[in-house]
């Protein structure tokens, strides 16, 4: 078996392992023993294989998420660099009466700035001016991150392979253009059942959520899957993530973008 075949076999094994967790809603052991602790390219190959499988069964890609942008979240998970994952249409639970807890394994919530793109980010050097010009508008967002790895026992390769620990997401209705506000200057307060549980600023997201978008645009292009007009981009946490327990109501207030809400359904019988 040549090196390419061996790598393809490893990717398939890791994808099968994570698919089992997705189908059974039961966390599984880390995949780093298959992938290695530092082989990020191989981990993205697993993510791409899981994306291919999901699209083959009707999944529709609507954007990307950037993870591990906040020092507080990096410290919580023991990693030291950002990553990205894929957003599918069926994980957007905006406008629903409740976030369906039954679809989640060990969820956590984080508050973010989301950008919606009006231009592709494919050509050129993807410099900062081009990145900003591609943004149509921004909204406040809650990302419900989730891990298929038992007890969130992850390294960077575990979370990358596991679609950057993507779960569900909620977008607020209020839309602002970049002419209306400066993303790096926003303040964030997040409450669980009206108790303040997390706070932060736009600067906590790689110095500016636009920096996170620029990192994603360049990295996604390098991996052969550039960002496209119309896509939703979750730019990363503005402060520490918190457990998203069943029956909890979470509210985040993100500067001029305003509030975004999520009420988690009871686990039983949902």
Buried (B, 14 or more C-beta within 10 A) or exposed (E): EEEEEEBBEBBEBBBEBBBEBBEEEEBBEBBBEBBBEEBBEBBBBBBBBBBEBBEEEEBEBBBBBBBBBBBBBBEBBEBEEBBBBBBBEEBBBBEEEBBBBEBBBBBBBBBBBBBBBEBBBEEEEBEEEBBBEBBBBBBBBBBBBBBBBBEBBBBBBBBBBBBBBBBBBBBBEBBBEBEEBEBBEBBBBBBBEEEEBBBBBBBBBBEBBBBBBBBBBBBBBEBEBBBBEEBBBBBBBBBBBBEBBBEBBBBBBBBBBBBBBBBBBEEEEE
